[in-house]
Amino acid sequence: MAESTINEMDDPTGGVYFGDPNKGGPTDIRFYNARTTEDPINFKAFLTAFSDKYTSNWNETTVYARMDPIYTYQNTTRSISFGIDVPAYGIIEAQQNLAKFSRLTRLIYPTFSSHEQGHGITNAPIVGIKFGNLISDASGTSKRGLYGILTGVEVNPDVDTGFFMSSENNDQFGMFPKLLKASFEFKPLHAHLVGDAPGNDSFANFPYNAGSSIGNLGAQGEIDNVTTQAVLAGILAGNAEG
C-alpha cells in the first residue's frame, strides 16, 4: 500500500524513544554544521557501539646509567567512536533517513570559494555533535554540541533486512534501506581549557557533565541492548508486513 505521509506524533520505537519525533528528543544524536546556523541532523539513538578513548602523550628520553626514562609531557588527546542503527518503519521514513545521511556525509567535505575547479578552500569541515551527556560541550556555552572533526563516517544498508522500492518509470527507480547501520570516528576540539586549574568549572563537568548533577536526575528511565534490539526487530517486522 502506498504511503502518503508519516504521523509525526507516532513513536515507532514503541516507547524507547524519549521525545517528540517531530521536534527531536533528549536521546537523539544530533549533527551540526559548524559553518552555518542550519538545523541539526537528528537520528533516533539506537546506539550499537560507543568508545571514548583518551591518550596521554609523553616524550621519552633515556639517559646513561638511569634505569627509568625521563618523560616530558606533551598533551592528552581524545577520540570518540560510536555506531548507530537507523530503522525505517515505512518508505517515507526510509527516504528521510537516506536524505539525512546524504546531508551528513556532505558535512565532511570543505567549502570552496567557487564550484569551478582550482578554487581554494574557504572553510574546513568542522562539525558539532550532541548526544545526551555522552557527547556534549562540558562548558555549557555551546548550543550546537561538542565541536570537532569527523575523521571517518561509514554507512551500510543492511542488505538482509531489505529495501523499500519505488519507481516512476522503467528507467528510474529508487532503493531505500529498511535499516541503515552507521559508524563514526570523531576527534573533539574542546572550546574550554581541558585541564585542572583554579576556577575552571568547565573541567569539573568534563567530559560527561556529571560533576555537578549527581542526584539531580529529573525524569528517569532505563534502556538496555536487549530492549533496543527487541524494538528494532518489532519495527522491521512491522514494515515487512506493510
N, CA, C and O of each residue as an XYZ file, in Angstrom:
968
protein
N       0.849     -1.197      0.000
C       0.000      0.000      0.000
C       0.880      1.241      0.000
O       1.836      1.332      0.770
N       0.561      2.182     -0.852
C       1.362      3.393     -0.938
C       1.137      4.266      0.289
O       0.024      4.343      0.809
N       2.219      4.935      0.756
C       2.139      5.825      1.893
C       2.160      7.261      1.405
O       2.889      7.600      0.472
N       1.365      8.094      2.035
C       1.352      9.499      1.646
C       2.076     10.372      2.646
O       2.623     11.414      2.284
N       2.084      9.950      3.921
C       2.712     10.779      4.944
C       2.982      9.943      6.176
O       2.492      8.821      6.307
N       3.767     10.506      7.078
C       4.032      9.892      8.377
C       3.373     10.751      9.441
O       3.494     11.976      9.420
N       2.681     10.118     10.363
C       2.164     10.831     11.508
C       3.342     11.159     12.415
O       3.904     10.264     13.047
N       3.725     12.441     12.486
C       4.924     12.819     13.211
C       4.834     12.545     14.704
O       5.856     12.512     15.390
N       3.623     12.348     15.214
C       3.490     12.076     16.636
C       3.584     10.584     16.943
O       3.600     10.196     18.111
N       3.646      9.739     15.904
C       3.859      8.321     16.135
C       5.235      8.097     16.728
O       6.182      8.823     16.426
N       5.336      7.081     17.578
C       6.628      6.702     18.135
C       6.955      5.302     17.658
O       6.523      4.334     18.285
N       7.708      5.153     16.565
C       7.976      3.832     16.016
C       8.873      2.979     16.897
O       9.039      1.789     16.630
N       9.464      3.565     17.952
C      10.340      2.798     18.829
C       9.566      2.079     19.933
O      10.163      1.379     20.752
N       8.254      2.244     19.962
C       7.468      1.551     20.979
C       7.682      2.067     22.382
O       7.469      1.336     23.349
N       8.101      3.316     22.513
C       8.266      3.900     23.837
C       9.711      4.046     24.266
O       9.985      4.694     25.276
N      10.654      3.457     23.523
C      12.059      3.607     23.870
C      12.550      5.013     23.548
O      13.448      5.530     24.212
N      11.961      5.626     22.533
C      12.381      6.962     22.102
C      11.754      8.010     23.006
O      10.534      8.172     23.018
N      12.590      8.733     23.774
C      12.100      9.719     24.725
C      12.015     11.091     24.065
O      12.837     11.965     24.340
N      11.044     11.279     23.214
C      10.944     12.578     22.567
C       9.813     12.630     21.561
O       9.195     11.615     21.240
N       9.559     13.810     21.077
C       8.591     14.047     20.028
C       9.310     13.838     18.690
O      10.237     14.588     18.386
N       8.916     12.847     17.880
C       9.619     12.605     16.610
C       9.673     13.810     15.705
O      10.528     13.881     14.822
N       8.763     14.777     15.907
C       8.761     15.972     15.064
C       9.829     16.971     15.495
O      10.446     17.625     14.654
N      10.052     17.091     16.813
C      10.961     18.108     17.326
C      12.274     17.520     17.837
O      13.210     18.259     18.141
N      12.342     16.219     17.929
C      13.535     15.606     18.493
C      13.373     15.400     19.990
O      12.428     15.899     20.602
N      14.291     14.673     20.557
C      14.224     14.380     21.979
C      15.614     14.278     22.574
O      16.607     14.354     21.852
N      15.693     14.105     23.896
C      16.994     14.098     24.570
C      17.871     12.922     24.183
O      19.085     12.978     24.382
N      17.296     11.856     23.634
C      18.107     10.714     23.240
C      18.493     10.734     21.770
O      19.069      9.765     21.275
N      18.189     11.814     21.065
C      18.642     11.952     19.681
C      20.163     12.107     19.620
O      20.768     12.676     20.529
N      20.769     11.611     18.566
C      22.119     12.006     18.200
C      21.972     13.105     17.160
O      21.318     12.913     16.134
N      22.578     14.256     17.424
C      22.409     15.414     16.562
C      23.761     15.831     15.984
O      24.762     15.913     16.696
N      23.762     16.087     14.693
C      24.954     16.542     13.991
C      24.712     17.963     13.493
O      23.699     18.236     12.850
N      25.648     18.868     13.792
C      25.524     20.268     13.404
C      26.622     20.634     12.413
O      27.753     20.160     12.519
N      26.280     21.473     11.460
C      27.255     22.056     10.553
C      27.791     23.326     11.204
O      27.061     24.305     11.353
N      29.066     23.312     11.590
C      29.649     24.458     12.293
C      29.811     25.665     11.389
O      30.078     26.765     11.873
N      29.653     25.479     10.080
C      29.850     26.584      9.136
C      28.564     27.369      8.889
O      28.595     28.427      8.262
N      27.437     26.858      9.377
C      26.157     27.517      9.146
C      25.337     27.495     10.432
O      25.762     26.936     11.443
N      24.168     28.104     10.379
C      23.239     28.080     11.512
C      22.031     27.194     11.209
O      20.998     27.307     11.868
N      22.158     26.311     10.213
C      21.033     25.471      9.830
C      20.712     24.461     10.930
O      21.540     24.174     11.794
N      19.497     23.934     10.877
C      19.049     22.990     11.887
C      19.913     21.727     11.868
O      20.505     21.394     10.841
N      19.986     21.024     13.007
C      20.814     19.817     13.058
C      20.188     18.654     12.295
O      19.006     18.679     11.949
N      20.996     17.650     12.045
C      20.534     16.379     11.501
C      20.299     15.458     12.686
O      21.234     15.122     13.412
N      19.053     15.050     12.882
C      18.678     14.243     14.045
C      18.501     12.775     13.669
O      17.900     12.450     12.645
N      19.036     11.895     14.518
C      18.781     10.463     14.390
C      18.322      9.927     15.734
O      18.891     10.260     16.773
N      17.292      9.096     15.709
C      16.872      8.422     16.945
C      18.013      7.511     17.403
O      18.630      6.813     16.599
N      18.274      7.533     18.691
C      19.501      6.937     19.205
C      19.371      5.446     19.483
O      19.164      5.039     20.626
N      19.494      4.632     18.434
C      19.663      3.201     18.611
C      21.171      2.943     18.605
O      21.749      2.548     17.592
N      21.783      3.175     19.751
C      23.229      3.097     19.862
C      23.674      1.637     19.853
O      23.160      0.820     20.617
N      24.637      1.314     18.982
C      25.143     -0.060     18.884
C      26.565     -0.192     19.411
O      26.992     -1.292     19.761
N      27.304      0.911     19.473
C      28.675      0.876     19.985
C      29.062      2.273     20.437
O      28.616      3.269     19.868
N      29.904      2.336     21.474
C      30.384      3.623     21.948
C      31.725      3.432     22.634
O      31.860      2.600     23.531
N      32.729      4.217     22.202
C      34.051      4.180     22.811
C      34.592      5.596     22.894
O      34.567      6.334     21.909
N      35.082      5.979     24.071
C      35.637      7.309     24.298
C      37.074      7.107     24.792
O      37.291      6.783     25.960
N      38.047      7.299     23.904
C      39.435      6.947     24.202
C      40.267      8.188     24.489
O      40.225      9.165     23.742
N      41.034      8.134     25.594
C      41.924      9.213     25.987
C      43.362      8.695     25.962
O      43.664      7.633     26.505
N      44.233      9.459     25.328
C      45.629      9.054     25.200
C      46.531     10.150     25.739
O      46.506     11.281     25.253
N      47.331      9.811     26.748
C      48.294     10.745     27.314
C      49.629     10.569     26.595
O      50.217      9.487     26.620
N      50.097     11.628     25.961
C      51.287     11.550     25.118
C      52.500     12.175     25.821
O      52.436     13.296     26.325
N      53.600     11.423     25.840
C      54.829     11.860     26.502
C      56.023     11.598     25.585
O      56.053     10.603     24.860
N      56.997     12.492     25.625
C      58.290     12.219     25.004
C      59.160     11.459     25.995
O      59.223     11.807     27.174
N      59.818     10.434     25.514
C      60.638      9.579     26.379
C      62.116      9.743     26.021
O      62.511      9.581     24.866
N      62.913     10.064     27.023
C      64.352     10.227     26.835
C      65.092      9.276     27.760
O      64.873      9.286     28.971
N      65.962      8.462     27.198
C      66.776      7.544     28.004
C      68.130      8.173     28.282
O      68.740      8.786     27.405
N      68.585      8.014     29.502
C      69.835      8.615     29.965
C      70.755      7.508     30.476
O      70.298      6.554     31.104
N      72.021      7.639     30.209
C      73.012      6.653     30.634
C      72.973      6.459     32.148
O      72.971      7.419     32.918
N      72.942      5.203     32.545
C      73.002      4.769     33.953
C      71.724      5.079     34.734
O      71.659      4.827     35.937
N      70.729      5.612     34.071
C      69.437      5.833     34.738
C      68.474      4.777     34.246
O      68.256      4.644     33.042
N      67.886      4.014     35.180
C      67.046      2.897     34.797
C      65.698      3.355     34.240
O      65.161      2.752     33.311
N      65.169      4.411     34.810
C      63.878      4.923     34.344
C      64.091      6.053     33.344
O      64.904      6.945     33.584
N      63.367      6.024     32.222
C      63.467      7.135     31.268
C      62.962      8.437     31.884
O      62.242      8.434     32.883
N      63.352      9.536     31.269
C      62.812     10.841     31.630
C      61.648     11.137     30.690
O      61.801     11.117     29.469
N      60.498     11.407     31.267
C      59.295     11.652     30.472
C      58.943     13.139     30.497
O      58.903     13.766     31.555
N      58.693     13.679     29.325
C      58.244     15.069     29.201
C      56.839     15.064     28.616
O      56.612     14.586     27.505
N      55.911     15.601     29.380
C      54.502     15.575     28.957
C      54.277     16.453     27.742
O      54.821     17.555     27.659
N      53.467     15.966     26.784
C      53.128     16.718     25.580
C      51.667     17.152     25.583
O      51.376     18.348     25.598
N      50.753     16.194     25.568
C      49.324     16.526     25.560
C      48.510     15.272     25.826
O      49.042     14.164     25.880
N      47.215     15.469     25.991
C      46.264     14.364     26.113
C      45.227     14.525     25.016
O      44.582     15.569     24.913
N      45.068     13.509     24.209
C      44.125     13.569     23.093
C      42.921     12.676     23.377
O      42.975     11.748     24.185
N      41.839     12.994     22.685
C      40.575     12.274     22.876
C      40.014     11.868     21.525
O      40.045     12.644     20.570
N      39.510     10.670     21.451
C      38.902     10.170     20.219
C      37.646      9.383     20.581
O      37.688      8.479     21.416
N      36.530      9.734     19.945
C      35.244      9.081     20.213
C      34.823      8.299     18.975
O      34.811      8.834     17.866
N      34.485      7.052     19.170
C      33.916      6.248     18.088
C      32.583      5.682     18.556
O      32.452      5.258     19.704
N      31.593      5.675     17.665
C      30.281      5.156     18.039
C      29.553      4.662     16.801
O      29.872      5.042     15.675
N      28.571      3.809     17.035
C      27.767      3.271     15.953
C      26.294      3.381     16.281
O      25.908      3.325     17.448
N      25.462      3.539     15.250
C      24.018      3.620     15.436
C      23.311      2.790     14.369
O      23.811      2.623     13.256
N      22.155      2.283     14.727
C      21.234      1.665     13.778
C      20.075      2.625     13.556
O      19.505      3.155     14.509
N      19.732      2.843     12.293
C      18.640      3.762     11.955
C      17.608      3.005     11.134
O      17.795      2.829      9.930
N      16.518      2.553     11.756
C      15.495      1.805     11.029
C      14.435      2.728     10.441
O      14.300      3.882     10.848
N      13.701      2.207      9.492
C      12.557      2.915      8.914
C      11.339      2.014      9.015
O      11.413      0.828      8.695
N      10.218      2.570      9.457
C       9.008      1.759      9.558
C       8.064      2.009      8.390
O       6.892      1.635      8.437
N       8.580      2.641      7.346
C       7.810      2.850      6.123
C       8.708      3.503      5.091
O       9.805      3.962      5.410
N       8.239      3.541      3.854
C       9.072      4.048      2.770
C       9.361      5.542      2.905
O      10.426      6.000      2.493
N       8.428      6.306      3.475
C       8.657      7.738      3.645
C       9.814      7.977      4.609
O      10.710      8.774      4.330
N       9.788      7.284      5.743
C      10.881      7.446      6.701
C      12.193      6.907      6.123
O      13.256      7.454      6.414
N      12.139      5.852      5.314
C      13.351      5.336      4.670
C      13.957      6.389      3.746
O      15.176      6.555      3.707
N      13.110      7.097      3.002
C      13.603      8.188      2.159
C      14.207      9.302      3.014
O      15.259      9.851      2.686
N      13.527      9.626      4.112
C      14.035     10.670      5.001
C      15.386     10.280      5.588
O      16.293     11.110      5.664
N      15.525      9.027      6.003
C      16.792      8.570      6.575
C      17.928      8.672      5.568
O      19.029      9.106      5.907
N      17.658      8.272      4.329
C      18.697      8.325      3.304
C      19.069      9.779      2.996
O      20.236     10.093      2.761
N      18.070     10.657      3.000
C      18.351     12.079      2.780
C      19.191     12.651      3.922
O      20.084     13.465      3.690
N      18.908     12.231      5.143
C      19.688     12.695      6.289
C      21.144     12.254      6.175
O      22.058     13.042      6.420
N      21.357     10.986      5.801
C      22.728     10.501      5.677
C      23.444     11.164      4.506
O      24.654     11.380      4.565
N      22.716     11.486      3.454
C      23.319     12.221      2.346
C      23.797     13.590      2.817
O      24.898     14.030      2.487
N      22.953     14.246      3.587
C      23.321     15.555      4.128
C      24.492     15.430      5.104
O      25.372     16.290      5.137
N      24.497     14.354      5.900
C      25.557     14.158      6.878
C      26.912     13.940      6.206
O      27.914     14.514      6.632
N      26.947     13.117      5.163
C      28.225     12.870      4.502
C      28.766     14.143      3.853
O      29.979     14.304      3.721
N      27.879     15.041      3.452
C      28.340     16.301      2.870
C      29.028     17.188      3.902
O      29.788     18.088      3.545
N      28.758     16.932      5.191
C      29.373     17.734      6.247
C      30.881     17.523      6.337
O      31.588     18.388      6.852
N      31.386     16.396      5.848
C      32.819     16.133      5.999
C      33.620     16.616      4.791
O      34.815     16.343      4.681
N      32.956     17.333      3.888
C      33.645     17.971      2.771
C      33.769     19.472      3.040
O      32.919     20.038      3.728
N      34.809     20.131      2.513
C      35.024     21.553      2.807
C      34.134     22.463      1.969
O      33.408     22.015      1.082
N      34.211     23.739      2.276
C      33.562     24.779      1.479
C      34.597     25.427      0.576
O      35.666     25.832      1.032
N      34.272     25.523     -0.719
C      35.170     26.145     -1.688
C      34.656     27.540     -2.053
O      33.476     27.851     -1.891
N      35.564     28.354     -2.544
C      35.191     29.716     -2.926
C      34.352     29.730     -4.197
O      33.632     30.696     -4.453
N      34.437     28.654     -5.009
C      33.663     28.561     -6.240
C      33.506     27.098     -6.615
O      34.298     26.250     -6.202
N      32.473     26.809     -7.403
C      32.261     25.433     -7.834
C      33.205     25.036     -8.966
O      33.278     23.862     -9.329
N      33.910     25.983     -9.513
C      34.835     25.678    -10.596
C      36.121     25.064    -10.034
O      36.519     25.358     -8.907
N      36.764     24.209    -10.834
C      37.995     23.565    -10.418
C      39.102     24.596    -10.191
O      39.200     25.599    -10.899
N      39.932     24.318     -9.183
C      41.089     25.167     -8.954
C      40.884     26.253     -7.922
O      41.836     26.955     -7.580
N      39.669     26.416     -7.414
C      39.432     27.440     -6.415
C      39.740     26.905     -5.023
O      39.606     25.710     -4.762
N      40.156     27.804     -4.131
C      40.630     27.391     -2.823
C      39.532     27.085     -1.830
O      38.367     27.421     -2.042
N      39.927     26.433     -0.729
C      39.019     26.097      0.364
C      38.858     27.313      1.267
O      39.838     27.930      1.685
N      37.619     27.641      1.557
C      37.337     28.788      2.431
C      36.990     28.367      3.852
O      37.226     29.127      4.792
N      36.431     27.165      4.027
C      36.091     26.686      5.365
C      36.353     25.194      5.469
O      35.991     24.424      4.579
N      36.983     24.794      6.560
C      37.224     23.375      6.818
C      35.950     22.731      7.369
O      35.116     23.422      7.954
N      35.790     21.424      7.192
C      34.552     20.750      7.610
C      34.508     20.416      9.102
O      34.647     19.258      9.496
N      34.312     21.447      9.920
C      34.136     21.254     11.358
C      32.660     20.951     11.639
O      31.771     21.561     11.045
N      32.409     20.007     12.545
C      31.033     19.638     12.885
C      30.835     19.729     14.400
O      31.798     19.751     15.166
N      29.585     19.780     14.807
C      29.222     19.670     16.209
C      28.358     18.441     16.398
O      27.517     18.139     15.552
N      28.554     17.726     17.501
C      27.763     16.527     17.801
C      27.228     16.646     19.220
O      27.945     17.036     20.141
N      25.948     16.301     19.377
C      25.318     16.296     20.701
C      24.580     14.982     20.879
O      23.691     14.639     20.099
N      24.962     14.255     21.918
C      24.258     13.021     22.266
C      24.147     12.943     23.779
O      25.031     12.426     24.463
N      23.020     13.480     24.292
C      22.813     13.481     25.735
C      23.998     14.095     26.448
O      24.479     15.160     26.063
N      24.470     13.426     27.488
C      25.661     13.888     28.192
C      26.917     13.119     27.788
O      28.009     13.425     28.268
N      26.775     12.114     26.903
C      27.942     11.330     26.500
C      28.812     12.074     25.494
O      30.038     11.974     25.537
N      28.181     12.822     24.586
C      28.929     13.687     23.670
C      28.320     15.078     23.810
O      27.251     15.356     23.267
N      29.005     15.941     24.536
C      28.439     17.259     24.823
C      29.560     18.226     25.179
O      30.680     17.821     25.492
N      29.236     19.499     25.122
C      30.177     20.550     25.499
C      30.106     20.756     27.003
O      29.090     21.226     27.516
N      31.183     20.408     27.725
C      31.168     20.460     29.183
C      31.066     21.880     29.718
O      30.658     22.083     30.861
N      31.435     22.872     28.897
C      31.371     24.261     29.373
C      29.943     24.770     29.438
O      29.647     25.709     30.176
N      29.049     24.147     28.659
C      27.659     24.585     28.630
C      27.429     25.815     27.783
O      26.308     26.322     27.741
N      28.458     26.319     27.100
C      28.307     27.541     26.301
C      27.850     27.257     24.877
O      27.300     28.140     24.218
N      28.070     26.039     24.394
C      27.707     25.713     23.013
C      26.300     25.139     22.958
O      25.969     24.202     23.685
N      25.491     25.701     22.105
C      24.146     25.184     21.877
C      24.125     24.214     20.703
O      23.070     23.697     20.333
N      25.292     23.972     20.123
C      25.380     23.122     18.934
C      26.337     21.954     19.153
O      27.024     21.503     18.236
N      26.358     21.478     20.399
C      27.101     20.274     20.707
C      28.584     20.490     20.895
O      29.061     21.615     21.046
N      29.304     19.376     20.883
C      30.753     19.371     21.019
C      31.363     19.466     19.626
O      31.096     18.621     18.772
N      32.178     20.489     19.393
C      32.781     20.674     18.078
C      33.983     19.756     17.897
O      34.644     19.369     18.861
N      34.250     19.415     16.630
C      35.390     18.570     16.329
C      35.399     18.196     14.861
O      34.732     18.822     14.037
N      36.167     17.164     14.550
C      36.271     16.706     13.165
C      35.852     15.243     13.082
O      36.234     14.424     13.918
N      35.074     14.937     12.078
C      34.710     13.556     11.783
C      35.791     12.989     10.859
O      35.851     13.331      9.678
N      36.634     12.127     11.402
C      37.707     11.544     10.592
C      37.235     10.315      9.833
O      37.935      9.828      8.945
N      36.065      9.814     10.169
C      35.536      8.665      9.449
C      34.038      8.532      9.609
O      33.512      8.660     10.714
N      33.349      8.275      8.508
C      31.913      8.006      8.505
C      31.677      6.804      7.596
O      32.094      6.806      6.438
N      31.016      5.793      8.112
C      30.709      4.601      7.306
C      29.220      4.302      7.410
O      28.683      4.165      8.510
N      28.563      4.201      6.276
C      27.123      3.941      6.224
C      26.896      2.649      5.447
O      27.329      2.518      4.302
N      26.214      1.698      6.079
C      25.994      0.391      5.464
C      24.516      0.018      5.498
O      23.977     -0.219      6.579
N      23.846     -0.041      4.351
C      22.487     -0.595      4.335
C      22.527     -2.068      4.745
O      23.390     -2.826      4.302
N      21.586     -2.454      5.591
C      21.501     -3.853      5.988
C      20.773     -4.624      4.875
O      19.548     -4.594      4.763
N      21.574     -5.309      4.067
C      21.015     -5.970      2.877
C      20.053     -7.076      3.265
O      19.055     -7.295      2.579
N      20.339     -7.783      4.364
C      19.459     -8.879      4.779
C      18.066     -8.384      5.149
O      17.072     -9.070      4.915
N      18.002     -7.174      5.734
C      16.704     -6.608      6.097
C      15.923     -6.190      4.863
O      14.698     -6.310      4.827
N      16.630     -5.699      3.848
C      15.969     -5.386      2.587
C      15.757     -3.904      2.353
O      16.251     -3.053      3.093
N      15.008     -3.626      1.301
C      14.802     -2.260      0.841
C      13.326     -2.027      0.528
O      12.585     -2.947      0.185
N      12.932     -0.768      0.658
C      11.691     -0.312      0.035
C      12.036      0.115     -1.387
O      13.115      0.656     -1.629
N      11.144     -0.121     -2.308
C      11.395      0.211     -3.709
C      10.327      1.179     -4.206
O       9.167      1.112     -3.801
N      10.744      2.077     -5.090
C       9.795      2.965     -5.750
C      10.263      3.170     -7.172
O      11.454      3.072     -7.465
N       9.314      3.457     -8.063
C       9.671      3.639     -9.463
C       8.699      4.589    -10.124
O       7.483      4.427    -10.025
N       9.254      5.594    -10.808
C       8.422      6.495    -11.594
C       8.217      5.954    -13.000
O       7.183      6.185    -13.627
N       9.213      5.234    -13.482
C       9.107      4.615    -14.796
C      10.098      3.456    -14.842
O      10.801      3.192    -13.867
N      10.146      2.788    -15.945
C      11.009      1.606    -16.049
C      12.496      1.959    -16.074
O      13.341      1.097    -15.834
N      12.819      3.213    -16.361
C      14.220      3.602    -16.476
C      14.792      4.172    -15.187
O      16.007      4.332    -15.071
N      13.939      4.479    -14.221
C      14.420      5.104    -12.999
C      13.643      4.546    -11.806
O      12.413      4.573    -11.776
N      14.394      4.041    -10.828
C      13.746      3.540     -9.620
C      14.635      3.856     -8.419
O      15.835      4.087     -8.567
N      14.033      3.864     -7.234
C      14.756      4.180     -6.013
C      14.794      2.994     -5.073
O      13.836      2.226     -4.986
N      15.912      2.846     -4.366
C      16.083      1.809     -3.346
C      16.339      2.509     -2.021
O      17.279      3.294     -1.901
N      15.506      2.228     -1.026
C      15.581      2.902      0.256
C      15.692      1.851      1.362
O      14.729      1.127      1.617
N      16.846      1.754      2.019
C      17.073      0.692      3.006
C      16.087      0.746      4.171
O      15.753      1.817      4.677
N      15.631     -0.431      4.580
C      14.787     -0.515      5.772
C      15.598     -0.290      7.046
O      15.069      0.160      8.062
N      16.888     -0.611      6.978
C      17.762     -0.428      8.139
C      19.130      0.031      7.660
O      19.750     -0.614      6.815
N      19.599      1.157      8.208
C      20.930      1.672      7.927
C      21.797      1.527      9.170
O      21.386      1.896     10.270
N      22.994      0.989      8.991
C      23.952      0.858     10.086
C      25.093      1.827      9.811
O      25.671      1.817      8.725
N      25.415      2.657     10.784
C      26.434      3.687     10.576
C      27.433      3.675     11.726
O      27.086      3.371     12.867
N      28.674      4.012     11.406
C      29.722      4.144     12.426
C      30.500      5.426     12.174
O      30.612      5.883     11.036
N      31.035      6.003     13.246
C      31.673      7.314     13.179
C      32.953      7.338     14.010
O      33.041      6.707     15.063
N      33.933      8.072     13.518
C      35.156      8.384     14.262
C      35.217      9.898     14.412
O      35.183     10.632     13.424
N      35.308     10.363     15.668
C      35.188     11.786     15.951
C      36.307     12.226     16.885
O      36.544     11.597     17.916
N      36.999     13.314     16.523
C      38.051     13.884     17.357
C      37.607     15.272     17.819
O      37.528     16.198     17.012
N      37.317     15.418     19.117
C      36.782     16.689     19.616
C      37.806     17.819     19.588
O      39.013     17.603     19.695
N      37.277     19.032     19.440
C      38.031     20.270     19.597
C      37.352     21.047     20.721
O      36.387     21.772     20.478
N      37.844     20.902     21.936
C      37.160     21.450     23.101
C      37.253     22.971     23.128
O      38.302     23.553     22.852
N      36.133     23.598     23.467
C      36.055     25.057     23.475
C      36.463     25.649     24.819
O      36.395     26.865     24.997
N      36.882     24.823     25.761
C      37.279     25.297     27.079
C      38.642     24.704     27.432
O      39.125     23.798     26.753
N      39.254     25.213     28.486
C      40.534     24.685     28.948
C      40.333     23.254     29.448
O      39.536     23.010     30.354
N      41.059     22.319     28.851
C      40.941     20.914     29.243
C      42.118     20.595     30.161
O      43.173     20.144     29.715
N      41.911     20.837     31.434
C      42.951     20.615     32.437
C      42.546     21.256     33.746
O      41.680     22.130     33.788
N      43.182     20.814     34.807
C      42.853     21.303     36.141
C      43.466     22.679     36.359
O      44.660     22.883     36.139
N      42.639     23.614     36.790
C      43.103     24.973     37.079
C      42.100     25.633     38.015
O      40.910     25.323     37.951
N      42.546     26.532     38.879
C      41.614     27.223     39.773
C      40.521     27.933     38.999
O      40.800     28.667     38.052
N      39.272     27.713     39.402
C      38.143     28.379     38.768
C      37.697     27.778     37.454
O      36.789     28.309     36.814
N      38.317     26.674     37.031
C      37.941     26.063     35.754
C      36.756     25.120     35.976
O      36.925     23.902     36.043
N      35.553     25.697     36.089
C      34.353     24.905     36.361
C      34.010     23.969     35.207
O      33.423     22.908     35.421
N      34.369     24.352     33.996
C      34.076     23.504     32.842
C      34.757     22.148     32.970
O      34.183     21.118     32.618
N      35.999     22.159     33.484
C      36.731     20.902     33.622
C      36.127     20.041     34.725
O      36.252     18.817     34.688
N      35.473     20.665     35.706
C      34.815     19.897     36.764
C      33.657     19.077     36.207
O      33.300     18.044     36.773
N      33.070     19.530     35.105
C      31.975     18.805     34.458
C      32.443     17.942     33.289
O      31.641     17.236     32.678
N      33.724     17.997     32.980
C      34.286     17.265     31.848
C      34.438     15.782     32.216
O      34.800     15.482     33.353
N      34.172     14.842     31.290
C      33.660     15.065     29.933
C      32.156     14.840     29.798
O      31.574     15.144     28.757
N      31.510     14.298     30.871
C      30.134     13.821     30.717
C      29.106     14.659     31.466
O      27.989     14.202     31.707
N      29.479     15.890     31.839
C      28.542     16.776     32.546
C      27.906     16.102     33.752
O      26.717     16.278     34.019
N      28.701     15.334     34.472
C      28.179     14.617     35.635
C      28.701     15.179     36.951
O      28.251     14.765     38.020
N      29.646     16.117     36.888
C      30.283     16.585     38.107
C      29.353     17.285     39.068
O      29.507     17.148     40.282
N      28.384     18.038     38.555
C      27.518     18.833     39.429
C      26.070     18.369     39.399
O      25.192     19.049     39.932
N      25.808     17.214     38.780
C      24.411     16.808     38.603
C      24.062     15.508     39.308
O      22.975     14.971     39.095
N      24.965     14.984     40.149
C      24.683     13.725     40.831
C      23.496     13.904     41.766
O      23.490     14.794     42.616
N      22.498     13.056     41.604
C      21.292     13.132     42.419
C      20.223     14.025     41.835
O      19.068     13.961     42.254
N      20.591     14.866     40.864
C      19.625     15.762     40.221
C      19.243     15.140     38.882
O      19.783     15.508     37.838
N      18.308     14.196     38.922
C      18.060     13.346     37.767
C      16.843     13.722     36.950
O      16.791     13.417     35.758
N      15.866     14.372     37.550
C      14.646     14.672     36.802
C      13.939     13.391     36.405
O      13.928     12.418     37.158
N      13.339     13.394     35.202
C      12.658     12.199     34.712
C      13.663     11.068     34.532
O      14.779     11.279     34.056
N      13.243      9.852     34.925
C      14.154      8.726     34.914
C      13.583      7.581     34.096
O      12.369      7.455     33.931
N      14.479      6.754     33.590
C      14.088      5.570     32.843
C      15.302      4.694     32.642
O      16.412      5.059     33.030
N      15.097      3.550     32.040
C      16.188      2.633     31.779
C      16.079      2.107     30.360
O      14.986      1.998     29.804
N      17.231      1.781     29.782
C      17.265      1.187     28.456
C      18.460      0.249     28.409
O      19.521      0.565     28.947
N      18.299     -0.881     27.780
C      19.415     -1.809     27.620
C      19.396     -2.352     26.207
O      18.460     -2.102     25.447
N      20.435     -3.098     25.857
C      20.588     -3.563     24.485
C      19.505     -4.564     24.113
O      19.060     -4.601     22.966
N      19.076     -5.381     25.081
C      18.039     -6.376     24.793
C      16.739     -5.681     24.393
O      16.078     -6.070     23.430
N      16.386     -4.633     25.162
C      15.172     -3.879     24.846
C      15.291     -3.202     23.485
O      14.358     -3.238     22.683
N      16.450     -2.583     23.229
C      16.659     -1.894     21.966
C      16.542     -2.848     20.790
O      15.888     -2.531     19.796
N      17.170     -4.011     20.892
C      17.126     -4.980     19.800
C      15.702     -5.488     19.582
O      15.296     -5.729     18.445
N      14.945     -5.650     20.667
C      13.559     -6.079     20.534
C      12.722     -5.025     19.815
O      11.874     -5.354     18.986
N      12.966     -3.749     20.141
C      12.238     -2.666     19.484
C      12.582     -2.617     18.007
O      11.694     -2.482     17.166
N      13.878     -2.726     17.681
C      14.297     -2.730     16.285
C      13.646     -3.877     15.519
O      13.171     -3.704     14.396
N      13.634     -5.036     16.140
C      13.019     -6.188     15.489
C      11.540     -5.956     15.241
O      11.011     -6.368     14.209
N      10.861     -5.294     16.188
C       9.443     -5.011     16.024
C       9.188     -4.040     14.886
O       8.247     -4.218     14.112
N      10.039     -2.993     14.779
C       9.880     -2.027     13.681
C      10.064     -2.709     12.340
O       9.264     -2.526     11.422
N      11.136     -3.504     12.232
C      11.447     -4.144     10.952
C      10.398     -5.209     10.600
O      10.062     -5.397      9.431
N       9.891     -5.898     11.621
C       8.830     -6.874     11.346
C       7.564     -6.175     10.889
O       6.842     -6.681     10.029
N       7.295     -5.004     11.469
C       6.118     -4.246     11.084
C       6.179     -3.762      9.658
O       5.188     -3.853      8.933
N       7.341     -3.240      9.230
C       7.385     -2.734      7.874
C       7.508     -3.881      6.859
O       7.239     -3.691      5.673
N       7.910     -5.059      7.323
C       7.939     -6.204      6.411
C       6.538     -6.665      6.076
O       6.292     -7.209      5.000
N       5.610     -6.444      7.015
C       4.215     -6.852      6.801
C       3.463     -5.822      5.973
O       2.432     -6.130      5.374
N       3.998     -4.555      5.940
C       3.263     -3.496      5.254
C       3.345     -3.605      3.749
O       2.773     -2.779      3.038
